[in-house]
């Protein structure tokens, strides 16, 4: 029997037996057209009346005009148009009980219910207590109490005949309460989506408590001790199906291999069949289980950006006094903050407070949280957030520029402090920075290298994140990350030339012959056609690049959106997504970009390019949307050898 949802205005039941009784009352098994009453009283006359009717020919088959036949009553509960019909989502057991209450209403007694039901489903009823009245169900084999508010289950109140017990989506914090006197014949136990946490649950999944357990589901809890869990599960000799995905312990690279090798009798792990090849690949890994590091590795890869509007074509040509405008583009994403000191071990801390590492020529930057004082100084200096418009236009924000001419990495973006900061500080901080460039509490904002505009801008970014505290990592994966494409605009102005010292006036009578001699030499050079060469120092000053003063950069978020990471918890090794932020280009801007690029090409190439590209600007032309390729991969070992190699590399690094 499956209990339906509570009717509006009715008090929610506190115990399982109350929920079952309320459901039976809603079936109206003792009211018309069920039960006994004036509509079928002749069928239940005393025995003496029945004997008299048998003596009268045709009287036994006759029905009083005030009564209904069994067929007519059954049609009232079977017809969808009938007001006595059951709801469409009613179970087969509910329909059977209604028809039984019409055909044999005298059987509908409490004793019948307690001996009839083999399955009870009380789902989403806000039930908080498993009471002892469940022991009255003498043949109950399956009990489903999912999506309720149960915090503890007194196993003494569970019928000993139970074979299936499901408690998904409750508030159970420990399995200890279930192990006091568990049903001895239980074959399936489902405790997914509860609040089991830490390494202390392993002693409660041994064969001393569940000798006949075949299937166990502990998914999406906060279990962290993989080695201790598989050691206890190895005592369950009949265990064939196991679900542990969604727990922090399932995020380590060797999770599947160690579980398979420790439980050789297992047939299905996390809804995936264990193949013989997997058992062979991970053979012997359980011997080294105690020395394997409990840490998770995630690799973030950001590929190409497409659909960026070339804003420079809209700017006027700079004059000799400037300003000279440069644009750079990059991608940001927020990720969980690693343990302190971890990033410093992998790279050097530069002057700007950024953790920078280089691998294969790719700049990688992890931007730590800035202090509140620095951001307040920026705010007081006038680098405040400015709005570009009210119709969904992106926000712009200025930050202090520390980029050198040879580097593509700018100063760290303003981000929120760590989770330890107070809520009041976070509230004060948010107005000073753009919301799209603001990492969530407890996370850090990461950035790719700053690239000039291209039709397809390659980021070539890859960053590995390593975590030892797996419980916050699980919470972060459930929440997901936010990816944003940022445009950086910098205005540069020529510096005024430095003042030069004026030469001292020459004394009278001295220097005049020399000046006349120089004039004669200059006239001789003019006569011979040889131009006078300026001194070397003057040529160096003339050829040197003009020094520019750079304004603080203006940041504009071109597009941002969330990326769901929950599939990594559900067993998927990779989350790969092309984030689409909509179209920001216009037909006019694309035409200007094409015209500018055409001028830079040679004439022959120019004609060919014009013929091939010109048809794109017809009436049905649609600019390309702004997209960015994002991939986040959870590190997983594919063999025992690979897991041991990773362990050896970690030991050498330490």
N, C-alpha and C positions, 0 to 999 in steps of 0.2 A: 504494500500500500504506500502510495506517495501522498503525503499531506500537501494540500494546496496552500497558497499564500493567504495570509490573514485578510479578512474582509475589512473594509474601511471603518474605522471607529471602534473596532473590537480590540480588547486588551491583548497584547502579545503574550503568548504562553511562556512561562519560565522553565518548565520541565518538559521532557520528551513525552511523557504520558499525557500531559495537558494538551500538547499539540496534536497528538493522535486522537484524543477525545473530541477536541474542537473540530477536527476534520470529519470525523464520523457524524457529528451533529449536522454539519453542513450538507451531508449526503441525504439527510431527511429520510432515513430508512424506516421510520415508523409513522410517516405521514403520507397522505395521498400523493401519488398512486401506489405507494409502498405500504407495508404493514397491514394491519387489520382495521376494519371500520365498516361503515354502512355500505361501502362500495363492493364488499366481498364477504359480508357476514354469513351468508348461507353456506359458504364453504367451510366454515368453522363452527357449525352447530353442534350441540351435544350429541352423544352417540345414540340416544333414544330417538332424536329427531331424524337422524340419518337412516335408522332402521325403518321408520314409518315411510320415508320418502322412497325407499327401495320397493315398498309394496305397491305404490301407485305407479302405473305405467307412464313413462315420460316425465315424471316429476323430478327424477334425479338429474336429468340433463337440462331441465328448465332453469332459467335464471330470472330472478325478480327484476321487474322494470327499473327498480331503483339501484340495481347493482350493475357492475361492469364485468365482462369476461376477462380472463387472464390475457388473452391476445390483445384486447383493447387497451388494457393497462400497460402492457409491454410496448405497444406502439406509442404511448404517450412519452415514454422515456427514451425511445429510440429515434423518434422523428426530430430532425434538427430544428423544425419550426415550432415544436411544442414548447410551451413555457416551463415544462418539467424536464426538459432535456438537460443533460450534463454539459458543462463547458467543453469546447473542442480539445483542450489540452488535458482532459481527464485521462487517467490511466485505465488500463484494461481491468484492473482489480476493482476500481470504482464502478465501472459499468457492470461487472459481474455481481457486485454486492447489491446494486439497485435492482437488477433483474431477479436476484435471489430473494430480495425482500418482497417482490410481487408474487413469485411462484411459491415460495415456502417462507412466509413471514414469521412463522413460529420458530424458525431456526435462528433468527437474529437475536442472539443473546450474548452477554459478555463472555460466557464460557466458550461460545463458538468462535468469537474473535480471537481469544487467547490461544486457541488450538489451531486456528485456520492460518493466520499470517505467518509466512516464512520470510518476508522481506518488508522492512519499514524504511521509508525514505522521508525524512523530515529535513527539508532543505530551505534555507533562508527564512527562518521563523523567529530569529532573535532568541533562540533557546539558549539558556546558560547552565542548565543542570541536567545531568543524566540521573534520574531518580530510580529507586528500587522497584517501582511498579513495572519496569521492563522485565523483571523476572517472571511475571505472570504469563508472558508469551513463551509457551512451552516448546514450540517448534521453530523459533526465530533463528534463521541462519545468516541473514544479511541485514545490517543496520547501517544506514547512510545518514549522517548528521552534519553534512557539509554546510558551509556559509552561515554559521550561527555565531554565538558569542560565548562558546564554551572555553573556559580557562583550565579546568581540571576535569578528569573523568575518573570516578571511583570505579575501578575494575570489578569490585564486588557486586555492583549493580548490573553488570553485563550478563546476559543469559549465557550459560555454559555451552549452549548449542551453536553459538556464533561461529561462522566460517569467514565472513567478510565484515570488516569494520572500516568505515571511511569517515574521516574527520577533517576533510579539506577545508581550508579557509576559516579556521577558528582562531582562538587566541591562546593556544596551548604553549606553554613556555618550557615544559619538561615532560619526558616520557616516564618519569618515575611513578606518577600516579597510575599509569596503565599496567605497571609491573607488579602491583601488590598481589592480585589474584586474577591474572588474565585468562581469557577463555582458552582452554588447553588445545582445542581443535582449530584455532584460528589459522587461516591460510593466506589471507590478504589483509594488510594493514596500510591504510592510506592516511598520511599525516602531512601532506604537502600544503604549502601556503599557510604555515603557522609561524610561531615565534620561537622555535627551537634554536638555541644559540650556543656558541662556544664549543669547547672540546669535552664537555662533561656528559654528553648523551651517549657516548659509545658503550658504557657498561649496560645500557638498557636494550641493546639489540643482540643479545646472545641467546643461545639455544636453551638456556635454563629458563627463560621467560617465554620463548616462542618456538617450541620444539617442532611444530608442523608448518611453520611459515614458508610459503612458496613465493609470495610476491610482497615487496616492501617499497613504499613510495614516501620518500622524505624530501621531495623536491621543494625548492624555493623557501628554504629556511636560512638560518645563519650558522650552519655547521662549518667548523674550520679545521678540525683535526682529521685529515684524510688517513694518515697512517693508523691512528687509533680506531677509526671507524671500520676500515677494512679488516683489521685484526679481529674485531668483535664479530663482524659479519661472516668471517671465515668459519665460525662455529655453527652457522645455520646450514646444515648439510642439505636441506631440501630447498634452499633458496634458488630460484631460477630467474626471477625478474626483479630488477633493482633500478630505482630512479633516484639519482642524487643531483641531477642538474639544477641549476639555479641557486646552489649553495656556494659560498666562497671557496670551499675546498675543491670544487670542480673547476676553478680557474687556473690551477697550477698546470704546467705543460704536460706532466706525466700522469694526470688524473686517470684517464681511461686505461692507460697501460698498466699502472699499478693495481687498479681495481680488477681488471681482467686476470692478471697473473696471480693475484691473491685469492680470487674466487674462481677456481677452475670449473666448478659446476654451473657457473652462471651462463644463461642462454641469451638474455636480453638485458642490455644496459642502456638506460635513458632512451627507451623505445627504439633502439637500434640493435639488431641481431649481432651477437658476438660470433665472428667468423673464425674458422680454424686458422686462417692465415694470421689474424690478430693475436691469437693465443701463441702462435709460433714466434711472431715478431717481438712480443713483450715477455718471452720466457726468461725467467731468472731475475726480473726487475724487482720482485718483492723482497729478494735477499738484501738489496741495497735501499729498501724503502725508508729506513730510519735516517739515512744520511742525505736524502734528497732535500734540497732547499724548498721551503714553503713560500714561494713567491711567484707572482704572475708577470708575464711579459706581454705587452701590447705594442704593436707597430702601427703608427699612423703614417699614411702615404697620401700626399696631395699632388695630383697630376696637373692637367692643363686647365687654364681659365679661358673660357670663350665668351664672346658677346660683350666685351668691355667697349664702351663708347670712347673714342679718342677725343678727349676734351680739348686737347691742344689746338685742334682745327678751329675751334670757336673763339680762341683768344686772338686779339689783335697783334700785329707784328710789333715787337718791342723796339723802342727808340734807343738812342745812344745812352740815355740816362735810365733805361730799364722801365719796368721790371722784366727780368728774364724768368720765365716760368718753366719748371720741370715737374713732371708727373711720374710717380712710381705706384705700382700696384702690388698688393700682397694679400694673403689669406690668413685669417686668425681663427683659432678654435680654443675652447676652454677644455682643460683636462684636470683630472684629480691631482692635487698637490702631492708630490712624492715626499718621502721621509727627508728630513733635514740632513744635509750632508751627502745625500745620494748623488745629486746633480753635480756637486763640486768634485766628487770622486771621478766622474766621467769627463769633465771638461774644466777649463780654467775660467775663473771669474774675472771678467774684464772691468774696466773702470766705470762703466755705466751700470754695473750691478747685474749684468746679464750672464747667464751660463751659456757659453758658446763652445760648441764642438765642431770639428770639421771632419768629414768623411767623404772621400772621393770628390772633393771640390764642392760639396754642397754645404752651405752655411746653415747651421741649425741653432736656434735661439730659444731659450726658455726664459720667459720674463717673470721674475719673481714679483711678489706683491710690493707695491710702493707704500711708503709710510704716508700717513694722513697729512703730516706736516709738509711734505714735498708737494702734494697736490694742492694744498691750500695756498702755498706760495705761488704756484702756477696760476691759480684762480685769482689771487690778488694782483698778479702781473698782467692780467687782462686776457689770459688764454682761456676764455670761457666757452661753453657750448653755445652754438648759434643754430637757429632753425632756418632751414631753407624753404620751408613752405608747409602748408597744412595738409596737403593732399598726399600723404604717404611719402613725402620726400625724405631722403636720408639725412641723418644728423651729421653735423661737422663739429670737430673738436680740435683744439690746438694743444700740442705738447712741446716740451723743450727739445730742441734739436741738438743731437750730439754726433751726427753722422759725419764721417770724414769723406773726402772726395773719392777715396779709393775703395770705400766700403759700401755695400748695398744694404747693410743693416742699420736701421735708425734706432733712436732711443726707445726704451721699453714703453709700451702702451700703458696708460693708466689702468690699473686693475684694482679690484676690491682687496682689502686685507684678508688675512686668513680667517678661518672659522672661529678662532679664539677671540677676535675683536667683537666689541659689543654691538648690539643692533643700532644703538644711537649713532655710533660712528659711521655705520653703513648708510644710515639715512642721511647723515650730513654729507657723505662722500658722493652719493649718486647724482645730485644736481650739477656737480662739477665736471662730469665726464659723460660721454655718449653711452646710452644704454646698450647699444649693440657691441661696444668695445669693453663691456664691463663683465668680468668673470663672476660666476656665482660664488657664494661663500664657500671656502674650502677648496677652490679650484684656482688654477693658474692659466693665464692667457698666453698661448703660444702663437708664434708668427713665422711664416715662411720668409724667404729672402725677398727684398723689394726689387721688382722688375719693371723695366720700361714697357710702354705699350707695344703690344703686338696683336695681330688678329687672333692668334692662338698663343697665349702666354704660358710657357712651360714653367711650373713651379719647381719640379724635381726635388720635392721635399720628402724626407723620411726621418722619422724620429721614433726611437724605442723608449717606452715607459716601463719601468719596473716597480712593482709594489709588493711589499711584504705584509702590510696590514690589509687583508682581503675583504673585511666586512665593509669599510667605506668604499672600496672599489665596487662591490656589488651594488651599493646604493647609488653610486655614480652611474653605473651602466643602466640601471633602471630609469634614471632621470634623463640620460642622453646628453649630448653635447650640442653646442651651437657654432655653426660655421658662418663666417662673414668674409666678404670681399671688400677690401678697403682701398680707397684712392688717396694717395699722399700728394699734396700740392705744396710746392715750395717756391716762394718769390725771392729772387736774388737781385741785389742792387749794386751798381759799381761804387766802389769806395772812392772818395776824393783823393787826388794825388797828394802825397806828403809835401809839406812846404820845404822849399830849397833855400839854403843860405845865400844871400846876395853877396857878390864879390866886393871886397874893399876897394874904395877909389884909389887910383894910382897917384903917386906924388908927382908934383910938377917937375918937369925936366927929366923924369925917369920913365922909362917904358915907351916913350914915343918912338925912338928908333926901331925898337922891336916891333911895335904895331905897324910902322911903315914897312918893315921887312916882311911881315906876314901878309900885308896887302899886296906887295909886289909878287909874292909866291902864289897868292890866289889868282892874280891876273895872269901869271905865266901858265897856270894850270888851265885857265879858260882858253888861252890862246892855243895850247896844245890839244884841247878837247878832253882832257882827263878831269873827271869829276873828283871833287874832294871827298874822301871817305870819312865818315864820322868816327869818332873814337870807339874802341871796343865796349867800354862801359855804357855809352849811349845806345849802342846797338842791342846790348843785352836788355836794357830797360825797355827798349821799344818792342823787342820780340817776346818779352815775358808776358804770360797771360794776365789779363786784368783781374785784380782782386775784387771779389764780390762779397757783399754782406748778405747773409741768408736770414730771412724771417723764420720764425717758428713755423713748422709744417701745419697745414690745415688738413685734417683727416675727414674723409667723407665715406660713409658706409654705403656702398653701391647695392648691396643685397645681403641678407642674412636669413638663416633658417635653422631649425633643429635637425639633428641626425639621431635617429633612434638606435640605441646600442643594446637593447634588451635581447635581440637574437643571439648575442654572444653568450648570454646566460642560458638560453634555451638550447644550446648545443651547436649553434652555427659557428664555424671557425673564422668567418670573414663577414664583415658588413661592408659592402661596396655600393656606393650611391653616387649618382650625378645630381648634385643639388641644383635645382632650377629656381632662379630668383626672378624670373620674368624678363621682359624686354625693356632695356633701358636705352638702347640705341634708337635713332630715328632715321628715316630715309634721307633727310637733309644732311645729317652728320656723316652717314656712310658715303654720300656723294662727295662731300668735301674731303673726306679721307682718301677716296679713290682718286680725286683730282690731284691732291697733293702727291700721292705716291706715283701717279703717272708722270708728273714733271721730273721726278728723280730718275726715271728710267731712260734708256736710250731711245732714239726715235723709232728704230725698227721694232724694238720690243714694245714700245709704247703703242704702236698701231695694232699689233697682235693682241696685246692685253686689252685695248679698248674694245676690239671686236668681240672678245670672249666675255668681258665683264659687263659691258654696256647693257645687254638684255636683262640683267638682274634688276635694273631700276625701272621695271615696267609697273603697271598699276597694281599688279598682284604681288609685288615684292614685299616680303616680310623680313625685318631685321632679325638677326640671330639672338635668341635669349641669352641672358647672363647665366652661365653654368660653371661649375667647378667639380672636378673629379676627386672624390674622397674615398679612401679605403682604410678600414681599421681592422687589423688582424690580431686574433688572440693566439699567442704562441702555444703550439701543441707538438709533443714529441710523437713521431711515427714509429719508433722502435725503441727497444731497451738500450741499444747501442747509442742512439741519439740522445737519450736522457742521461746516460752516463758521461757522454762527451760534454754535454752542457754542464754537468756537475764538475768535471775536471777543469773546464775553462773557468768556472766560477772560483774554484780553489786557487788556480794560478793567478787570477786577478787579485785575490785577497792576499 
